[in-house]
Amino acid sequence: MQGFAVELFPAPEEITLLGHVFRVSSTVLTTWCIIAAVLALALAFRFICVPRFKENPKGLQRALEAAVEGLDSYVGSRLHGTGEAFGAYIFSLALLLISCAFVELLGLRPPTSDFTMTLGLASLSLVLVNIYGFKRRGFLGRLKGFSNPFLLLSDFITPVSMACRLFGNMFAGMVIIDLLYAAMGKFAVALPSVVGVYFNVFHPLIQAFIFITLTLSNIAEASEAVE
């Protein structure tokens, strides 16, 4: 069996940009590359694939509109029809989480296997929860919710729980695949690929769905009136 080692937090790497040396972790670099790739694909889709939107959509436009409508419908059902502004954020979040998992198929460490990444996403959800809570219930109404120590504690523990859940599941999947390759050595041909399909495709989709659903549930709870 080959030696096996995995880093809980990836070590920073030195990059030189405009004569300056920066120390950045590999997961951060991968995240920047993912964002750049997604942005390039979005621009290509908008200005090359579908330069003009048609009233009777076909092909890619129809598929995209169906996806957007389905997501908006799901967001509206979770936020009781009052979350029109969250569709774009949820779509972007889902695309980022799925892309972060996909890069492992390219031999890169998925950014969501870095706790700082998942904690950052969960912290952003916490900010949105409170913004929406203040908007829907007013300043005094939202502060009234904080008067309950259990609700106050829950507001700050939930994002940490979300971050740990996403990190733990993605990190565990990465470790299982690496262990399988290390155990099989030169015979790692078919089985790791089959297992990888689950951990790099179906498993990330499930985790993205759970993370998004928890985010929407917390936003909906923050906007409910306190009795």
N, C-alpha and C positions, 0 to 999 in steps of 0.2 A: 504494500500500500504506500502510495506517495505521501510525503509530508503535506499537512494541511494547516493553513493559517488564514485567519480572516480578521480584518480590523473593524471594531465597532464604530469608530469614527475615522474616516479616511484622513491620512496625513496630508498636510498642505504641500503643494508643489510650487516651485518657483517659476514664474513666467516673466518675460521681459517685454515691456510695452512702452514705446517712445522713450527708451533709455532708462526706464524705471523698472525695478524688480518688485514684483508682487508675489505674496505667498497665498495661494488659493487652493482649496481642496479640489480633488478630481470631480466630486459630485457637483460642486458649484460650476465648474467649467462645463460639465455635461449639461447642467440645467440651462446655462447660457446658450449652448449649441442647440438644445431642444427649442428654446424660445425663438431663436433666430430661424430655425428650420420651419417651425409652425407659422411664423410670420411670413416667411417667403412663400410657403404653400398657400396661405390665405390670400396674399397679394396676387399670386399666379392664378388662383381660382377666380378672384374677382375681376381681374383685368384681362386675363387671357382665355380662361375656360368659359366664363360667363360674363362677357363685357357689358351686356345689356340684359336686365331682367325682363322677362316676358310675362304677360298677364296669364297665359296658359303655359305653365312651366313644363319642361321636359328634361329628361336626362339628369345631369348633375344638379341643375337648379331645383328640379322636382324632389330629388333625394335630399338635398340640403333643407329645403322648406319643410319636408316631412319630418326630418330630424329636429328642426327648430320648433315646429308646432308640437311635436310629441314631448319635447323637453319643457316647453312653456306650459303645456297641460299638466305635466307632472309637478312642476314647481307651483303652479296655481293650486293644485289639489292639496299640496302639503302646507301652503301658506293661506289656504282658504280664499283663493282668488284675489289676494292683495299683494302678490309678489311679482308684478310685471317687470320690475326693474332688475330682478335677480336672474332672469333667464340667461343673459349674456355672461354673467359671472359664473354661473353653474356650468354652462357649456364650456367656458375657458378652463375651469377647474378640472372638469372631466377629461378634456383633451390633454391637459398637462399631466394628470395622473397616469393616463393610459400611455402617453408618450414616454414618461419616465420609466415605465415598466418595459416598454418595447426595446429600449436601448440595450437591455441585458442580452437580447438576441444577437447584438453586435459585439458582444464581449466586453461591454462597459458596465460599471457598477451603477445600478439604478439610483437616482437621487433620492427616491423615497425610502431607501435603505439607510439613509443618514438622518439621525434624529433631529438635527437642526433644521432640515428641510421640512419634515412633517410638523415640527413645532411651529415653524414659521407659518405654514398653511393654517394650522389650527388657531394660531394667534390672530391671523387675518379674519377667520370666521368669528372669533370673539369680538373683534372690533365691529364687524357687520351686525352681529347680534345686538350689540348695545346701540349702534346707530339706528337700527330699525326699531328697537324697543323704545328709544326716546322719541322717534318720529311718530310711532303709532299711539303711544300712551301718554305722550307729553313728558315734560321734565319731571314734574311732581309724581306722575303716575309711575314712571320708571323707578324713581327713588323709593317709592312706596314698596316696590318689590324687593329692594335691597334691605328693607327693614327686617325682613325674615332672614335670620342667619343661615338657615339651611339653603334657601334659594340663592343667597349671596355666595355661599361656599360652592354651590353647584355650578354657578356661572363661571367660576374660575377653575374648578376641577375638571369640568367637562372638556374644555379644549385640550388639557394635558392628557386626559384619557383618550381623546380622539387621536392625538399625536402618537401616543404609545401604541394604540391599536394598529394604526396604519404602519408605523415603523416596525413593530414586532412582526406583523404578518409578512411585510415585504422583505425584511431582513432574514426571517426564517426561511422564506422561499429561496433566497439567494444562497444561504448556507447549505440547504438541502441539495441544491444543484451542484455546488462546489464540492460537497462531500461525495456525491455520486461520481463526479469526474475523478476525484482523488482516489476513491476506492477501486474504480474499474480500470484506472490507468489507461494503457493503450487499447483496451477493449471497450472503452467508452465511445460507442458508435451509435447504436440505435436507441437504447433505453434512455440515456440522458436527453435525447431529442424529444422523445415522447413525453417524458416527465416535464421537460421545459415548456412544451406547448401549454400544459396546464398552469405552471407557475408564471409564465410570461404572457399568457393570453387570458385564460378564464379567471384565474386567481386575481390578477390586477383589476379586471372588470368588476368582480365582486367587491373588492376593497374600495374601489372608486365609488361604486353605488352606495356602500355603507357610509363612507365619509360624507358624501353629498347629502344623503338622507338625514344623517345626524345633524349636519349643518342647517338644513331646512327646518328640522324639528326644533332645534334650539332657537332659531329665528322666530318661528311661530309661537313658541312658548314665551319668548321675551315680549311679544306684542300682545299677549292676552291680558285682559284686565285682571287685576288682583282683587279678590273678594275680601 
